[in-house]
Amino acid sequence: MSGIVLLVLRLVMVLSLYAFLGWAVYTLWKDMRRQKEILEARKIPEITIQAGIDDQIESHSYSSQELVVGRDPICDFVLDEGTVSAQHARLAYHHQNWWAEDLGSRNGTLLNLVRITTPTILVTGDELQLGQIQIKILIKDMANEPS
């Protein structure tokens, strides 16, 4: 009789162990799925660059994580102006913000008429001056977007 009771207790113990492991795997799977949904919902807000060149306003919108602005044709936003360096400034999205950084340009980069020497956070409506060119930054507000 005690052999049967011991066998039943062992089976109950094994079933309990497998039930616990199944619950743990299911909980981890649900958590990973939720994290995936959060990461997929986190998108880079679109940035629009407006530059007044030769009495015309040139405007481009970007959704990439990094942009280079300058005179060089390989730049993302090309400014054909002699006072703008080949690769003048970088606009990059990280830590949930857009940042502006001067790339060692000869004439410097000004943010709202203040020279920037380190990467600086941008907000919508900011004005960058690269050489003699003024560009306006518009950042799409993702908080008010329907999901």
Secondary structure, 3 states (H helix, E strand, C coil): CHHHHHHHHHHHHHHHHHHHHHHHHHHHHHHHHHHHHHHHHCCCCCEEEEEEECCEEEEEEECCCEEEEECCCCCCEECCCCCCCCCCEEEEEECCEEEEEECCCCCCEEECCEECCCCEEECCCCEEEECCEEEEEEECCHHHCCC
